[in-house]
Amino acid sequence: MKKAGKLGMSLLMATMLLVTSACGSGNGGTNTAGAGNAGGTSAPAAASSEPAAAPADKKVTLGFAQVGAESGWRTANTNSIKESATAAGYDLKFSDAQQKQENQIKAIRSYIQQKVDVIAFSPVVESGWDTVLKEAKDAGIPVILTDRAVDSADTSLYETFIGSDFVEEGRRAGQWLVDKYKDSAEEINIVELQGTTGSAPAIDRKTGFEEIIKGNANLKVIASQTGDFTRAKGNEVMQSFLKANKKIDVLYAHNDDMALGAIQAIEAAGLKPGEDIIIISIDGVKDGFVAASEGKINFIVECNPLLGPQLMQAVQDVLDGKTIEKRIVTEEGVFTSEQAKAALPDRKY
């Protein structure tokens, strides 16, 4: 029994020495590594600056900061993203910024703290994103822009921008108008309902439209004001346009919702939209197509909101380490009243 006790004590002492040696290696890593090198033992490998690869069975977490719910287009866009994330099996963390940049920045910082795999957002405005995007980059979280761009000179702050060419949309709207009045010498008075001030679509749709019509002296924009992309504001601003201007020939609206609000104001003034005032709009939501099919909107430039599938593919490609295009443009069409009427039964948004 005594011999067995001595043997047990010896084993216990040996075990304690091994544990002490292991703990000392962790707590005094610098000195131990230095001594090990001197004796020819390899130093511990340096920690990688790259984020560790997620386990194959780990669910991808996507943080998405949406502009808001200001229009039918935006609702369709949100639904597309939510449905596509579910189909892809991603864990979607979604926030509605209610058209306020500070709310989006707060959401993005929250996603960084939660250590999501990818952040995506549609910027409320173009400017003022560098700081928070650098925070995401420093945290090793890739960022994807959807629908709207940012004006950052450092394009390394985001992986790609998926969305429409807003300048081209403005050009298409302008070209239809130029073609319509190409044989007219009469002065054509145009009023413009702009989108949210400082937003990429508002800036670009105005730029593209003006670029095309500037060579036609008879086409004049006599009033231009933001309608904030909403139906209510479009109605309000159109009322003021009608009171301030005796002759309005054309309305150019940066989206369907503002055009639909303006139609209400035009009809309340005893005028016929689409006849007394020609209406050009951008988006192509179902309500816009209904108005076009009734002859109240004369020309619609499509802006496709169903970006969900493209976004989820981009997320997967980024996580897989694939190289993706810095600019992914969506395919879109244009519709006259007759074409909108024909396409309406199959319109999904």
Salt bridges, closest charged atoms under 4 A:
GLU70 OE2 - ARG74 NE 3.16
ASP117 OD2 - LYS58 NZ 3.21
GLU135 OE1 - ARG109 NE 2.80
ASP147 OD2 - ARG74 NH2 2.86
ASP147 OD2 - ARG148 NE 3.70
GLU168 OE1 - ARG171 NH1 3.17
GLU168 OE2 - ARG172 NE 3.79
GLU169 OE1 - ARG205 NE 2.79
GLU186 OE2 - LYS247 NZ 3.76
GLU187 OE1 - LYS220 NZ 3.62
GLU192 OE1 - LYS206 NZ 2.72
GLU192 OE2 - HIS254 NE2 2.88
GLU210 OE2 - LYS206 NZ 3.05
GLU211 OE2 - ARG171 NE 2.97
GLU236 OE2 - LYS233 NZ 3.43
ASP249 OD2 - LYS247 NZ 2.46
ASP257 OD2 - ARG231 NH2 3.38
GLU267 OE2 - LYS296 NZ 3.04
ASP283 OD1 - ARG205 NH2 3.94
ASP287 OD2 - ARG231 NH2 3.20
GLU294 OE1 - LYS296 NZ 3.72
GLU302 OE2 - ARG347 NH2 2.85
ASP317 OD1 - LYS322 NZ 3.81
